Amino acid sequence: MNGELKVRRARRDDFSRVRALLGLPESGDRAERKRFRRLVSTLREDLYVAERGDEAPLEGLTLIAYVRGLGPSTALVRELRGSEEATQLLLTCARDRATARGCMRVELPSEQPAVLA
C-alpha cells in the first residue's frame, strides 16, 4: 500500500467508508445516517479512523467511550477493527486520548483494564 498510515477523528463524510470497513452496505438508511452524525459530533465518545489517503478504503477504526462516575475515570474501547498495523496505531491513539481526558484506566475489548498512571 502507498502512503503513511494516519489516524484522525472521523467526520460526517466518512459514513460510507466506515460502513464498507464494517462490511455493511454503503448506503444505509436515514436513521443510520442520523446516528452516525450524532456519533461523530458527541463529546462522550470519539470515533477515530486509520487511513492512507482520503480516497483509499479505511484501514481501521476505534470507538472510545469516556465514563466518569464513582470510580476512576475510564476510557472504554468499544470497537477496534482493522489491520494489525492500524489497530496498534489506534490503540496508541486511544491511550493518548484517554490520558488527555484525565482517564486513569483504559478498558480494551477482551483484555484486562490498563492503568495509565
MDTraj code that builds the backbone (N, CA, C; nanometers):
import mdtraj as md
import numpy as np

residues = "MET ASN GLY GLU LEU LYS VAL ARG ARG ALA ARG ARG ASP ASP PHE SER ARG VAL ARG ALA LEU LEU GLY LEU PRO GLU SER GLY ASP ARG ALA GLU ARG LYS ARG PHE ARG ARG LEU VAL SER THR LEU ARG GLU ASP LEU TYR VAL ALA GLU ARG GLY ASP GLU ALA PRO LEU GLU GLY LEU THR LEU ILE ALA TYR VAL ARG GLY LEU GLY PRO SER THR ALA LEU VAL ARG GLU LEU ARG GLY SER GLU GLU ALA THR GLN LEU LEU LEU THR CYS ALA ARG ASP ARG ALA THR ALA ARG GLY CYS MET ARG VAL GLU LEU PRO SER GLU GLN PRO ALA VAL LEU ALA".split()
xyz = np.array([
    [0.0835, -0.1173, 0.0000],
    [0.0000, 0.0000, 0.0000],
    [0.0883, 0.1241, 0.0000],
    [0.0398, 0.2291, -0.0583],
    [0.1140, 0.3534, -0.0663],
    [0.0735, 0.4478, 0.0445],
    [0.1664, 0.5318, 0.0843],
    [0.1362, 0.6349, 0.1820],
    [0.1507, 0.5873, 0.3246],
    [0.1650, 0.6857, 0.4114],
    [0.1799, 0.6604, 0.5534],
    [0.0421, 0.6427, 0.6177],
    [0.0325, 0.5513, 0.7096],
    [-0.0919, 0.5275, 0.7813],
    [-0.1093, 0.6379, 0.8844],
    [-0.2246, 0.7046, 0.8812],
    [-0.2525, 0.8158, 0.9720],
    [-0.3846, 0.7916, 1.0434],
    [-0.3931, 0.8422, 1.1642],
    [-0.5153, 0.8333, 1.2437],
    [-0.5728, 0.9731, 1.2576],
    [-0.7034, 0.9824, 1.2438],
    [-0.7724, 1.1105, 1.2626],
    [-0.9121, 1.0829, 1.3148],
    [-0.9726, 1.1862, 1.3700],
    [-1.1107, 1.1747, 1.4161],
    [-1.2027, 1.1627, 1.2953],
    [-1.3025, 1.0769, 1.3044],
    [-1.3959, 1.0565, 1.1936],
    [-1.4787, 1.1825, 1.1705],
    [-1.5180, 1.1993, 1.0445],
    [-1.6021, 1.3122, 1.0041],
    [-1.7340, 1.2577, 0.9498],
    [-1.8300, 1.3468, 0.9341],
    [-1.9608, 1.3077, 0.8814],
    [-1.9515, 1.2408, 0.7453],
    [-1.8588, 1.2878, 0.6621],
    [-1.8488, 1.2327, 0.5261],
    [-1.7792, 1.0968, 0.5213],
    [-1.7444, 1.0393, 0.6356],
    [-1.6828, 0.9060, 0.6415],
    [-1.7866, 0.7944, 0.6495],
    [-1.9136, 0.8291, 0.6489],
    [-2.0212, 0.7309, 0.6688],
    [-2.0051, 0.6084, 0.5782],
    [-1.9920, 0.6286, 0.4487],
    [-1.9830, 0.5157, 0.3542],
    [-1.8551, 0.4356, 0.3747],
    [-1.7451, 0.5034, 0.4026],
    [-1.6174, 0.4334, 0.4214],
    [-1.6180, 0.3502, 0.5490],
    [-1.6803, 0.4015, 0.6554],
    [-1.6905, 0.3252, 0.7801],
    [-1.7780, 0.2024, 0.7584],
    [-1.8901, 0.2200, 0.6922],
    [-1.9791, 0.1062, 0.6658],
    [-1.9089, 0.0010, 0.5801],
    [-1.8290, 0.0443, 0.4827],
    [-1.7548, -0.0508, 0.3989],
    [-1.6563, -0.1315, 0.4838],
    [-1.5864, -0.0658, 0.5754],
    [-1.4921, -0.1357, 0.6629],
    [-1.5644, -0.2377, 0.7506],
    [-1.6846, -0.2033, 0.7942],
    [-1.7623, -0.2942, 0.8790],
    [-1.8345, -0.4031, 0.8002],
    [-1.8246, -0.3977, 0.6661],
    [-1.8877, -0.4988, 0.5820],
    [-2.0375, -0.4773, 0.5647],
    [-2.0818, -0.3540, 0.5797],
    [-2.2237, -0.3204, 0.5648],
    [-2.2463, -0.2516, 0.4308],
    [-2.3686, -0.2549, 0.3794],
    [-2.3978, -0.1812, 0.2554],
    [-2.3675, -0.0330, 0.2761],
    [-2.3082, 0.0310, 0.1757],
    [-2.2634, 0.1694, 0.1892],
    [-2.3760, 0.2690, 0.2120],
    [-2.4930, 0.2435, 0.1546],
    [-2.5988, 0.3448, 0.1585],
    [-2.6538, 0.3684, 0.2988],
    [-2.7024, 0.2684, 0.3661],
    [-2.7627, 0.2866, 0.4971],
    [-2.8911, 0.3679, 0.4870],
    [-2.9749, 0.3585, 0.5880],
    [-3.0993, 0.4354, 0.5848],
    [-3.0822, 0.5684, 0.6589],
    [-3.1873, 0.6456, 0.6568],
    [-3.1836, 0.7802, 0.7151],
    [-3.1508, 0.7759, 0.8646],
    [-3.2087, 0.6814, 0.9371],
    [-3.1843, 0.6695, 1.0814],
    [-3.0381, 0.6362, 1.1103],
    [-2.9780, 0.5500, 1.0283],
    [-2.8371, 0.5142, 1.0479],
    [-2.7469, 0.6342, 1.0208],
    [-2.7792, 0.7123, 0.9197],
    [-2.7017, 0.8335, 0.8908],
    [-2.7123, 0.9334, 1.0055],
    [-2.8313, 0.9446, 1.0617],
    [-2.8525, 1.0368, 1.1730],
    [-2.7728, 0.9913, 1.2957],
    [-2.7752, 0.8613, 1.3264],
    [-2.6968, 0.8086, 1.4392],
    [-2.5478, 0.8335, 1.4175],
    [-2.5010, 0.8155, 1.2935],
    [-2.3594, 0.8375, 1.2646],
    [-2.3233, 0.9855, 1.2839],
    [-2.4087, 1.0758, 1.2373],
    [-2.3818, 1.2205, 1.2555],
    [-2.3724, 1.2541, 1.4039],
    [-2.4596, 1.1964, 1.4842],
    [-2.4542, 1.2205, 1.6289],
    [-2.3271, 1.1630, 1.6899],
    [-2.2884, 1.0448, 1.6457],
    [-2.1685, 0.9800, 1.6975],
    [-2.0440, 1.0648, 1.6737],
    [-2.0294, 1.1189, 1.5545],
    [-1.9076, 1.1953, 1.5248],
    [-1.9096, 1.3356, 1.5848],
    [-2.0233, 1.3770, 1.6420],
    [-2.0293, 1.5110, 1.6999],
    [-2.0424, 1.5115, 1.8524],
    [-2.0567, 1.3961, 1.9154],
    [-2.0727, 1.3900, 2.0603],
    [-1.9383, 1.4079, 2.1311],
    [-1.9437, 1.4538, 2.2539],
    [-1.8226, 1.4679, 2.3352],
    [-1.8020, 1.3478, 2.4270],
    [-1.9019, 1.2602, 2.4367],
    [-1.8906, 1.1423, 2.5232],
    [-1.8159, 1.0276, 2.4570],
    [-1.8089, 1.0302, 2.3256],
    [-1.7428, 0.9228, 2.2510],
    [-1.6581, 0.9834, 2.1397],
    [-1.5535, 0.9122, 2.1039],
    [-1.4689, 0.9515, 1.9908],
    [-1.4613, 0.8349, 1.8937],
    [-1.4792, 0.8620, 1.7664],
    [-1.4598, 0.7626, 1.6618],
    [-1.3380, 0.8059, 1.5821],
    [-1.2346, 0.7241, 1.5846],
    [-1.1122, 0.7520, 1.5103],
    [-1.0960, 0.6498, 1.3988],
    [-1.0434, 0.6955, 1.2864],
    [-1.0193, 0.6087, 1.1718],
    [-0.8719, 0.6126, 1.1341],
    [-0.8251, 0.5025, 1.0777],
    [-0.6887, 0.4945, 1.0253],
    [-0.6995, 0.4848, 0.8742],
    [-0.6223, 0.5679, 0.8048],
    [-0.6300, 0.5713, 0.6589],
    [-0.4939, 0.6028, 0.5988],
    [-0.4821, 0.5716, 0.4704],
    [-0.3607, 0.6055, 0.3960],
    [-0.3842, 0.7215, 0.3007],
    [-0.5074, 0.7584, 0.2800],
    [-0.5413, 0.8693, 0.1920],
    [-0.6906, 0.8915, 0.1933],
    [-0.7333, 1.0094, 0.1482],
    [-0.8747, 1.0453, 0.1521],
    [-0.9631, 0.9548, 0.0673],
    [-0.9103, 0.8989, -0.0383],
    [-0.9919, 0.8183, -0.1292],
    [-0.9765, 0.6686, -0.1065],
    [-0.8715, 0.6279, -0.0366],
    [-0.8451, 0.4857, -0.0138],
    [-0.9429, 0.4298, 0.0901],
    [-0.9696, 0.2999, 0.0856],
    [-1.0540, 0.2399, 0.1900],
    [-0.9890, 0.2591, 0.3270],
    [-1.0706, 0.2682, 0.4307],
    [-1.0175, 0.2821, 0.5657],
    [-0.9425, 0.1558, 0.6041],
    [-0.8356, 0.1737, 0.6790],
    [-0.7545, 0.0614, 0.7260],
    [-0.8031, 0.0099, 0.8612],
    [-0.8714, 0.0963, 0.9382],
    [-0.9190, 0.0557, 1.0696],
    [-0.9980, 0.1659, 1.1358],
    [-1.0611, 0.1296, 1.2488],
    [-1.1350, 0.2287, 1.3270],
    [-1.1400, 0.1858, 1.4718],
    [-1.1609, 0.2835, 1.5594],
    [-1.1836, 0.2555, 1.7002],
    [-1.2881, 0.3526, 1.7534],
    [-1.3714, 0.3030, 1.8423],
    [-1.4729, 0.3836, 1.9085],
    [-1.4389, 0.3844, 2.0569],
    [-1.4207, 0.5033, 2.1113],
    [-1.3807, 0.5199, 2.2505],
    [-1.4922, 0.5926, 2.3252],
    [-1.5400, 0.5347, 2.4352],
    [-1.6399, 0.5986, 2.5207],
    [-1.5723, 0.6379, 2.6513],
    [-1.6086, 0.7543, 2.7025],
    [-1.5483, 0.8063, 2.8251],
    [-1.6515, 0.7990, 2.9372],
    [-1.6117, 0.7355, 3.0484],
    [-1.7032, 0.7114, 3.1596],
    [-1.6472, 0.7779, 3.2845],
    [-1.7300, 0.8593, 3.3457],
    [-1.6951, 0.9211, 3.4732],
    [-1.8064, 0.8845, 3.5708],
    [-1.7662, 0.8434, 3.6887],
    [-1.8662, 0.8025, 3.7863],
    [-1.8036, 0.7955, 3.9237],
    [-1.8445, 0.6950, 4.0008],
    [-1.7932, 0.6810, 4.1362],
    [-1.6491, 0.6316, 4.1394],
    [-1.6105, 0.5532, 4.0411],
    [-1.4742, 0.5012, 4.0357],
    [-1.3842, 0.5926, 3.9541],
    [-1.2650, 0.5437, 3.9224],
    [-1.1737, 0.6253, 3.8418],
    [-1.2289, 0.6478, 3.7008],
    [-1.1997, 0.7647, 3.6450],
    [-1.2412, 0.7941, 3.5075],
    [-1.1801, 0.6899, 3.4153],
    [-1.2622, 0.6395, 3.3222],
    [-1.2208, 0.5283, 3.2377],
    [-1.2559, 0.5557, 3.0924],
    [-1.1675, 0.5157, 3.0039],
    [-1.1955, 0.5172, 2.8603],
    [-1.2217, 0.3732, 2.8188],
    [-1.3369, 0.3495, 2.7579],
    [-1.3728, 0.2159, 2.7113],
    [-1.3544, 0.2097, 2.5609],
    [-1.2687, 0.1208, 2.5142],
    [-1.2542, 0.0980, 2.3711],
    [-1.3636, -0.0002, 2.3342],
    [-1.4703, 0.0525, 2.2745],
    [-1.5886, -0.0290, 2.2467],
    [-1.5780, -0.1037, 2.1150],
    [-1.5006, -0.0526, 2.0246],
    [-1.4863, -0.1151, 1.8922],
    [-1.3428, -0.0940, 1.8471],
    [-1.2850, -0.1969, 1.7893],
    [-1.1495, -0.1882, 1.7353],
    [-1.1437, -0.2825, 1.6160],
    [-1.1306, -0.2253, 1.4967],
    [-1.1307, -0.3048, 1.3735],
    [-1.0162, -0.2603, 1.2847],
    [-0.9664, -0.3538, 1.2052],
    [-0.8695, -0.3190, 1.1030],
    [-0.7493, -0.4099, 1.1008],
    [-0.6533, -0.3697, 1.0190],
    [-0.5297, -0.4458, 1.0058],
    [-0.4506, -0.4377, 1.1362],
    [-0.3522, -0.5245, 1.1513],
    [-0.2706, -0.5250, 1.2733],
    [-0.1999, -0.3911, 1.2923],
    [-0.1434, -0.3374, 1.1855],
    [-0.0749, -0.2086, 1.1927],
    [-0.1727, -0.0983, 1.2349],
    [-0.2923, -0.0992, 1.1767],
    [-0.3925, 0.0032, 1.2082],
    [-0.4401, -0.0093, 1.3527],
    [-0.4655, -0.1316, 1.3990],
    [-0.5160, -0.1473, 1.5362],
    [-0.4115, -0.1042, 1.6384],
    [-0.2852, -0.1309, 1.6138],
    [-0.1806, -0.0860, 1.7059],
    [-0.1746, 0.0665, 1.7126],
    [-0.1829, 0.1300, 1.5966],
    [-0.1823, 0.2758, 1.5906],
    [-0.3073, 0.3334, 1.6583],
    [-0.4213, 0.2702, 1.6384],
    [-0.5459, 0.3157, 1.7002],
    [-0.5449, 0.2955, 1.8521],
    [-0.4839, 0.1889, 1.9004],
    [-0.4723, 0.1678, 2.0453],
    [-0.3844, 0.2750, 2.1083],
    [-0.2767, 0.3102, 2.0411],
    [-0.1908, 0.4187, 2.0893],
    [-0.2702, 0.5488, 2.0958],
    [-0.3492, 0.5738, 1.9926],
    [-0.4347, 0.6921, 1.9889],
    [-0.5339, 0.6894, 2.1055],
    [-0.5961, 0.5749, 2.1312],
    [-0.6942, 0.5623, 2.2401],
    [-0.6294, 0.5916, 2.3747],
    [-0.5115, 0.5395, 2.3959],
    [-0.4411, 0.5652, 2.5227],
    [-0.4053, 0.7132, 2.5356],
    [-0.3598, 0.7732, 2.4272],
    [-0.3254, 0.9161, 2.4295],
    [-0.4485, 1.0020, 2.4578],
    [-0.5603, 0.9694, 2.3929],
    [-0.6837, 1.0462, 2.4139],
    [-0.7337, 1.0288, 2.5572],
    [-0.7248, 0.9066, 2.6104],
    [-0.7681, 0.8815, 2.7478],
    [-0.6854, 0.9647, 2.8463],
    [-0.5561, 0.9675, 2.8271],
    [-0.4688, 1.0459, 2.9127],
    [-0.5031, 1.1943, 2.9034],
    [-0.5258, 1.2428, 2.7818],
    [-0.5596, 1.3833, 2.7617],
    [-0.6917, 1.4201, 2.8282],
    [-0.7816, 1.3237, 2.8413],
    [-0.9118, 1.3491, 2.9046],
    [-0.9108, 1.3206, 3.0542],
    [-0.7957, 1.2879, 3.1093],
    [-0.7849, 1.2653, 3.2529],
    [-0.8301, 1.1288, 3.2992],
    [-0.8412, 1.0340, 3.2082],
    [-0.8819, 0.8980, 3.2457],
    [-0.7657, 0.8249, 3.3109],
    [-0.7965, 0.7493, 3.4149],
    [-0.6951, 0.6719, 3.4857],
    [-0.6819, 0.5300, 3.4311],
    [-0.7838, 0.4849, 3.3573],
    [-0.7827, 0.3487, 3.3042],
    [-0.8323, 0.3486, 3.1604],
    [-0.7854, 0.2485, 3.0866],
    [-0.8382, 0.2204, 2.9534],
    [-0.8802, 0.0744, 2.9539],
    [-1.0057, 0.0486, 2.9206],
    [-1.0534, -0.0890, 2.9123],
    [-1.0644, -0.1269, 2.7660],
    [-0.9937, -0.2320, 2.7314],
    [-0.9892, -0.2804, 2.5939],
    [-1.0812, -0.4004, 2.5784],
    [-1.1297, -0.4255, 2.4570],
    [-1.2143, -0.5435, 2.4363],
    [-1.1391, -0.6716, 2.4714],
    [-1.2000, -0.7555, 2.5527],
    [-1.1479, -0.8874, 2.5916],
    [-1.0077, -0.8828, 2.6510],
    [-0.9762, -0.7751, 2.7201],
    [-0.8482, -0.7655, 2.7901],
    [-0.8721, -0.7072, 2.9283],
    [-0.7772, -0.7236, 3.0140],
    [-0.7824, -0.6620, 3.1469],
    [-0.7645, -0.5109, 3.1324],
    [-0.8247, -0.4326, 3.2211],
    [-0.8073, -0.2878, 3.2141],
    [-0.6609, -0.2485, 3.2240],
    [-0.6236, -0.1475, 3.1497],
    [-0.4872, -0.0961, 3.1535],
    [-0.4871, 0.0319, 3.2366],
    [-0.3982, 0.0398, 3.3358],
    [-0.3879, 0.1584, 3.4203],
    [-0.2885, 0.2527, 3.3549],
    [-0.3266, 0.3801, 3.3456],
    [-0.2429, 0.4779, 3.2761],
    [-0.1445, 0.5486, 3.3679],
    [-0.1662, 0.5468, 3.4964],
    [-0.0834, 0.6249, 3.5886],
    [0.0580, 0.5759, 3.5996],
])
top = md.Topology()
chain = top.add_chain()
for i, resn in enumerate(residues, 1):
    res = top.add_residue(resn, chain, resSeq=i)
    for name in ("N", "CA", "C"):
        top.add_atom(name, md.element.get_by_symbol(name[0]), res)
traj = md.Trajectory(xyz[None], top)
